[in-house]
Amino acid sequence: MSEMLGNQYFLARKFVQAARELEKALLKRPASKKIRRKLIICHLQSGEMNRAIELFVPLIEENIDTIAKSDPMFDDCPCPEIIYDLEKQARIYQDLFSYNLKLGILWLYCDVDKSIHYFRMSEKSNPENTLIKKIISLLQEYQLKHEQVSR
């Protein structure tokens, strides 16, 4: 029931409520990539960056395609809208590290190259952050594999 209700809230773009329900569903099905993929967006939108990262990193380590191969239309992913709104706010964003980190995560749902770009921008703001370095490494490794396959 929690997952179904969480999905309804997600579709309605009520991310705080969706996160609450999807977290309950995740307790029942902790391996669910689909739930974690949605929760990342919910937590980013509700200002819970740390929880989003806690879900994001293990998911891309486990199977980056879960995010990178998502279909914004089929999955009703709000990322293109969120990215558009967020990029318009660039001038007023105070914390550039968090701004670029959020865009790095969101762009992975749509475009790996742009995701890497924003993670590199985060790294410039915080060059000692080993987690960002790890994310960039995972994304570059993924990108390299896909370049080799398409040749």
MOMOPE-V897063 format. One line per field, one symbol per residue. ss: DSSP state (a for helix, b for strand, c for the rest). A space follows every 50 residues. Layout:
# MOMOPE-V897063
ss=???
This chain:
# MOMOPE-V897063
ss=caaaaaaaaaacccaaaaaaaaaaaaaaccccaaaaaaaaaaaaacccaa aaaaaaaaaaaaacaaaaccccccccccaaaaaaaaaacaaacccaaaaa aaaaaaaacccaaaaaaaaaaaaaaccccaaaaaaaaaaaaaaaaaaaaa c
